[in-house]
Amino acid sequence: MEGKKTREEVEKSGMIDTWMKKHRLIYTGATKHPFILSIRDGTVDLEAFKTWLGQDYIFVRAFAPFVATVLIKAWKESDDCSDMEVILSGMASLNDEIAWFKSESTMWGVQLSEVVPQKANQDYCRFLESLMSPDVEYTVAITTFWAIEAVYQASFALCLEDGSKTPAELRETCRRWGNDGFGQYCNSLQKIANRRLGKTPDDVLTKAEVTLLRVLEHEVEFWNMSHGAA
Ligand SMILES: Cc1ncc(CO)c(N)n1
């Protein structure tokens, strides 16, 4: 029998869940990357962690303007005014995050002003920039935003699970994205994305799915900078 769900069936369960099942392998590749697993089992190379720290600071500086464009799209296009509040809370946590990167890097002896973005980071930032265009639909942008946050939430939450051997000096980093509050915030983003995807034309739906896959690929490449393929 045909295993494909009708559009109507998918809308009930939520498009994101459907896509997560369909793209399970690449999602797992992004959320259970060897770098994350090395944090979780305590074998992480601290030089690799410092590389990630410096590179992620550069990424977050590009991510904030992307989120600003999502906020603008929500203001213009959303059918629900609470969307804006969720996005704005995300921007506020990015503000904290940037301050955290600065103090954390001082602690680790990483000079942020001297960090040179690696190719995977440049590619990811360029991809984000392409999504800042007003031509990109709100539905595509909010789905992208959710995916970017959700990968970090799932990855770092894994390092906090019972039985994980995450080194003490990395637990705060893991809590930053792996804490329950951040999990709830990701759920709020997922709910918005599902609501929008449930009533979007097929061509936009396809664009959102393709963009989601690109995010997952970029996340894998991003982790690879610190661990694995050079
Ligand atoms: C590469 C990357 N993806 C996602 C997040 C989540 O904020 C981040 N800080 N960095």
The ligand as an SDF file (V2000), in Angstrom:
LIG
                    3D

 10 10  0  0  0  0  0  0  0  0999 V2000
   26.0680   26.6280   14.4630 C   0  0  0  0  0  0  0  0  0  0  0  0
   24.9970   26.9980   15.4260 C   0  0  0  0  0  0  0  0  0  0  0  0
   23.7750   26.4870   15.2530 N   0  0  0  0  0  0  0  0  0  0  0  0
   22.7780   26.7950   16.1090 C   0  0  0  0  0  0  0  0  0  0  0  0
   22.9900   27.6400   17.1590 C   0  0  0  0  0  0  0  0  0  0  0  0
   21.8330   27.9130   18.0950 C   0  0  0  0  0  0  0  0  0  0  0  0
   21.7870   29.1450   18.6100 O   0  0  0  0  0  0  0  0  0  0  0  0
   24.2870   28.1710   17.3110 C   0  0  0  0  0  0  0  0  0  0  0  0
   24.5960   28.9910   18.3400 N   0  0  0  0  0  0  0  0  0  0  0  0
   25.2670   27.8220   16.4420 N   0  0  0  0  0  0  0  0  0  0  0  0
  1  2  1  0
  2  3  1  0
  2 10  2  0
  3  4  2  0
  4  5  1  0
  5  6  1  0
  5  8  2  0
  6  7  1  0
  8  9  1  0
  8 10  1  0
M  END
$$$$
